[in-house]
Structures are given as C-alpha cells and as structure tokens.
Amino acid sequence: MLKSYGVVAGRLVPVENGGATVDQVVWVDLLTPTPEEEAQTEADLSLDLPTRKEMREIEQTSRLYSEDGAQFMTAMIPAKSETDEPIMEPVTFVLTGPRLVTIRYHEPKAFELFVQRAGKGHMPCPDGEAVMLGLLEVMVDRLGDVLERAGQDVETISRRVFERQQGRARRSARWQVLLEDIGRKGGLVSVIRDSLGTLDRLSVFFGQRLRHDTGTTQATEHQGRLHDLTADIRSLSDHAAFVAQKVNFLLDATLGMISIDQNTVMQIFSVVSVVFLPPTLVASVYGMNFEGMPELSMPWGYPAALGLILLSALLPYLFFRRKGWL
C-alpha cells in the first residue's frame, strides 16, 4: 500500500483527499509495498529503495548510510506492543530533499497516532525532516508507555513471587504461571531495549544531517527536538536495562524458590524414611519365626512387639520435630 501526504493549511493530509500536488508531498509511506509501488516510488524520487531482506541486515553500515544525496536509516520498531507478544520488524526512513519515504512491512501504532495528531495540526510538518522527527517522537512515547506498563507488571510479579502462602498444594502450578509471566515480560523488555538501541544509533546518524542545516530558525528547532529525543531514548534505555535486571533477578529468585520447595519435599521423604526404618527393623526381627525366640510363646509378646514398633517410630519423629526438620 502506498500513501502520500502533503501539507495543507498547516495540517498533514493524504494527497488524494487534501488536494496537494506532487511537489507538495512531504511524506511517502510504503506499507508492504508491491513491486509496482516500489518501482513507481523509485522512478518518481530517483531512489534505489532497500528490499525487505536488506532492511533486516544487522550491520550498521547496512542500516545507516547515504546514497545519491539521500539518507537511509533503519530501526527496529515493535507492533502490537500493547500485548506480551509484540511483532518486531525493521522500518526504513529515507530522507531525500524535502521529503521523507518510509518503508515497513508491519503496522506500528505510532504511525496511526502520528497521522491523527499531524492531521489536526498538533505537529507541524513543513518538510520530511519535521515528519521524521514527529514520527520518532511518537515512537519513543509509545515505547516509554509500553516500558512503564512492563515495569508495573514486573512489580506485580515481584510481589507474587515473595508473598507468603499458606499450605503447599498451590506450589507447582503457581511457579509454572510465574515463570511464564516472567518469560513474557523478559521478552517484551528485550524487544524494547533492541528498539531503543537502534533508535539511538539512528538519532546520531540523523543528527549528522541536521548539523549541516544551520542558520535558520527551523534548523535550530529541529536540532533542539532531536537533542531532546536522544536524551529521552537514552533515559528509557537506562530504565529498560534496570527493568531487565529486575526480570533476571525475579527469574533467579523464582528458580531458587522452586529449588527450596523441591528440597523441602525431599527432606520430608528422607525424614519419613528414617522414621519408619526402626519399626521396619523391629518387625523384621520378629518376623523371622525362629523356635528359640521366647517372646513368641509369651502372652505379652505380641502387644510388646507392637509397643516397641510404635516407640521406635515415635522417638525419631520427636527428635526431628525438636531439631526443626519437620
């Protein structure tokens, strides 16, 4: 899908609905473009757009480069970040002259939010640089909201891990649920950190272009917005690292709790085995039925043997209780 946007009366509007001419287009958005749409955009703007495979390259030189006077910048942006299973795909920003071209194969919420805000005139978009800055600001805001929600969820999980529980029947099912929750939050935070890292590198590369644009009020404003954006990205990266450390701590703590539970169960089995060992020995002795065993013919032999069995079980039990092993 190919969408073009122009500026009419200070508002960002689709070209086909806003009455803007091709020369007034400031943003071309390619969402899962067809070969025909790619070819049309390349011909109109004299560009060689990267393929989806090229966008997924992890080398920095493949994500951030200049070619034929245009700057190509790729960042990993999550979609469906309101869930614990976000979709992570690259988005390429191409600045060519006064226009911005974006290429993407998924639908991050930030694009929709930006179009809504810019369409109401809340985010002036006189050129491609301003459009890109607005998009990046919305993306970082979204990542901040997602990270805040993830941090709150991690705090909730932390309370669940360390809360006092009565009884032991809940153990295995409860730990399984907690491990699944921790794993999902860890994956979400990892996605956010990856996205913030690519946005940080992109902002540095973008700043190199803006440094060449000096002497105008608009250029100064763009540089100031980018400076604030970079500071936000790095502060969020630090917070994401803190949340990731807490997720790892909770994972270790949960595994430690599981190990304690398992050791407790094994301890109980061991104590029970020891408690029943003396009665088993007594019963084995009197089960041999030798003729020379005087107790077998005595009237008090049977109750005495039962009493001895009971006593031999009771004494180890009391000993373990006094030691606090039960």
Steps between C-alpha positions, in 0.01 A plus 500: 500500500634841401383814679620852432450794733525871441456809713187710458431790736762369742346156518624167370246360253495215248578625152192348343271663760678823579545642154880526525718471191792263460742785575327553835544139612712483816451134591462180300405201713549153349320230700580152368553649155446307179779491239300748292473745791871472570585558136266802484655658811854435380420658163324805650773576753805354321574262786618143538288378790626211717327165481347332803802269523739797492298675771554203731878516476650552844820678393493870583631589154198323352256686722649850498651633179483778242452440130446744213432786739240306700537369854379145575430420864354173631377427852325205661151607605252273684134466409225363725709620792189519719524120519776280643577362154599801286595475134852633441577615145727762342376838380712693253496880485633662183559875498533632148488875459191639677324163506492196724438147374420224750504130415345248736344155497299523821276758665645666811238702687729804492431560130126517554538728803735732313262534205215584737698764689660655194163499322361720779792741470649405837833405341613738223650312204643752252753253361625142518735571791212630712289197406779265601556682829128480574491130420802429719353699788175303486693173477709584805186606690341165416809309610503699824137410568563133426809499720307665783229236476761224492666645810170505687432140397846397622427663837177299521686179418760586766232523767356168386840330516575611855153499653441264794283201418326253728518134408692326227235378261529812284873471439562339161216669309581838653869485413419397144272802452760733651776367274280549194420858605866579567599354164244710313602820678864424437432456130304828486774696676760346269302619197477852644875511571578383148272766351644777718852396405430529128317831552799635692737420215251641250472827693878542496508447123202731450673766708790502254258611228342765718840646592547592136174699512592814687407865495121463500250502782351173374841328497565613856160374608562161337836467671346584836221244450752234401714579805198454729401185312848348542495580871161328533624193312803463723306552821252235388789269411636536853159429648453201268837363619381537862173318426693226316724453804196471723348242265821297522498534879140378517585208273788400727285551811218289359736220407646525850152473652428195286827345617409568864160335451662198338754474781218521756315216333815288486567581865155378599550177306839450664362559850205268440739232379711533814192503726376171356841334494509390871144358492593311186805359674296389803234342280767323298658356812172359633403380156783244488298243706795312649409236759746647748314833524338495848272798434302300243355271769441765765153656537640854510732446202266632231395825675861554609616474141230744387600742774866472404415570135295805597768628735776454243298712255399764757848571635659598161192708420530696825872542445448649153225728629728632773774568245254691278540266205124445479 
